[in-house]
Amino acid sequence: MEKEMVQAMIAYLDCPCEYLEEMEDDTQIWEAYKNALEEGKTKGYVPVLIRVDDNLLDMVYINAGLEDWQQDKEVIAAYRKQMLTAKLPDAKKMFFETKLAERKELYEEENMDFEEVMGEVENGETLDRFLSYWNYEDQETYPLILAKIPVKNPWEVFAYVPFGNWNECPNTEALMAVCKHWYETYGAIPAVITSDQLECYVKTPVGVACAKELALEQYLFCCDIVEQSGGDGTVGWLADCLATSTVWYFWWD
């Protein structure tokens, strides 16, 4: 089944892909990703590490307008063209302002103080390695596809891997708009995609001055990383993490 899923995803992507088997040490994965990131600048692609499962395959096909992993290249190409040529809305107005109002209203309805979720900028930990491709039960990585997606801009990878549009996970347009904003503001690049996780890579951490504003945006983009994080579970804690981190982690329930 695993081989069938990998083949289906590679067929759907229809771009150069490298298969990475399970590993106990992810050094080779990092090297492959970093090398592809540099090569992509001159060869016209953006690399993404993809952990394939049936849920991810279901979503990319459904979002493209297909079912049962149909290999209809015309339909898939039309969806990509639609996403790549669409005028993206302003992330701050379209997404963050709307989500902030929604969260504040929710807190008010539940008689909770929204300021409590903000918290103090403290107790964070640096994240400088990817998390979402690890099988922690077996202490090794999951099999991965390193896809060399033929797009000019990093945020456009979601036209090829439209994994969202379920529960609280944003749809393709929102994923593209938000990641466009983060790339232009911080240089963040979508790097790892699973059925329910996204990780971005930044060459240089954002630092303390920008961290709290970014942390609030990330909370509004993916509330679970704060509300289901355990520990401190505040935007301030997330800001303290982001100030020194080169990897940004998102997970939707």
Secondary structure, DSSP 8 states (H G I E B T S, - for coil): -HHHHHHHHHHHH-S-EEEE---S-THHHHHHHHHHHHHHHHHT-EEEEE---HHHHHHHHHHHT--TT---HHHHHHHHHHHHHS----HIIIIIHHHHHHHHHHHHHTT--THHHH--S-S-----S--TTEETTTTEE--EEEEEE--SSGGGGGGT-----BTTB--HHHHHHHHHHHHHHH--EEEEE-SSEEEEE-SS---HHHHHHHHHHHHHH-THHHHTS-TT-SHHHHHHHHTT-SEEEEE--
